[in-house]
Amino acid sequence: MATTTPSKSVHFSHLVKTPVFPCRHWISNLQIPTLPSPLKTLTLTPRRSLIAPLFAAADNNPTSSSPIKTFHGLCYVVGDNIDTDQIIPAEHLTLVPSKPDEYRKLGSLAFVGLPTASYPVPFVNPGDNSTRFSVVIGGDNFGCGSSREHAPVAIGASGARVVVAESYARIFFRNCVATGEVYPLETEEVGIWKECSTGDTVTVDLAGNRLINHTKGKEYKLKPIGDAGPVIEAGGIFAYARKTGMIASTAA
């Protein structure tokens, strides 16, 4: 007897649990260019619109009109399976990123959920709003766990703009693209986080797809960010959609 297989559908209704951005339905069917991720269509929230982005490297000029292609500074190293509760615990999800004070508060709390026994050096020193680490280096399955835009927002609000990891949870990857806060770059090889140490001086070269560890004297290849790069560079999915004419600009 012939049987039929029910068609599979994917629902993202759980995203509504984070009432940070009220205009989600504006882009429910918005398509963006193919990303280096299994997910092709983003149903996402807009980036905070009232706050200028924070730049990680001291030599980056936020007033420059040219895209930033390199990030230089100290790195913060974490291991495999860093989940969103470790990046920003659930009790802080009431903070609203579009409010400047609460955005800065999110930055001060980035990675506060990491166990101090394994990570004795804090990502953000107590009492500070920003981190001294420009680049986060991680292992496999970075950003796993529950969905929350606050995770990449907290990292971006802290002043870091780049995460380099072996792989990402898909929801974290697309939230990075949607908010425009962080470049989620993937390594070409495994185990880089084991060769780097927190406090090493590194450079991430987006154009050259490479990570240079100046302290250790080693260079590593990164996978190209692809068409996700211009979306992040524009400031997130809403800014990119306005820039490219997908949706009307809010400018009067």
Stockholm file with secondary structure:
# STOCKHOLM 1.0

chainA/1-252         MATTTPSKSVHFSHLVKTPVFPCRHWISNLQIPTLPSPLKTLTLTPRRSLIAPLFAAADNNPTSSSPIKTFHGLCYVVGDNIDTDQIIPAEHLTLVPSKPDEYRKLGSLAFVGLPTASYPVPFVNPGDNSTRFSVVIGGDNFGCGSSREHAPVAIGASGARVVVAESYARIFFRNCVATGEVYPLETEEVGIWKECSTGDTVTVDLAGNRLINHTKGKEYKLKPIGDAGPVIEAGGIFAYARKTGMIASTAA
#=GR chainA/1-252 SS CCCCCCCCCCCCGGGGGCTTCTTGGGGTTCCCCCCSSSCCSCCCCCCCSSSCCCCSSTTCCTTCSSCCCEEEEEEEECCSCCBHHHHSCGGGTTSCTTSHHHHHHHHHTTTTTSCTTTCCSCSSCTTCSSCSEEEEECCSSBTBSSCCTHHHHHHHHHTCCEEEESCBCHHHHHHHHHHTCCEEEEBSSSCHHHHCCTTCEEEEETTTTEEEETTTTEEEEBCCCTTHHHHHHHTSHHHHHHHTTSSCCCCC
#=GC SS_cons         CCCCCCCCCCCCGGGGGCTTCTTGGGGTTCCCCCCSSSCCSCCCCCCCSSSCCCCSSTTCCTTCSSCCCEEEEEEEECCSCCBHHHHSCGGGTTSCTTSHHHHHHHHHTTTTTSCTTTCCSCSSCTTCSSCSEEEEECCSSBTBSSCCTHHHHHHHHHTCCEEEESCBCHHHHHHHHHHTCCEEEEBSSSCHHHHCCTTCEEEEETTTTEEEETTTTEEEEBCCCTTHHHHHHHTSHHHHHHHTTSSCCCCC
//
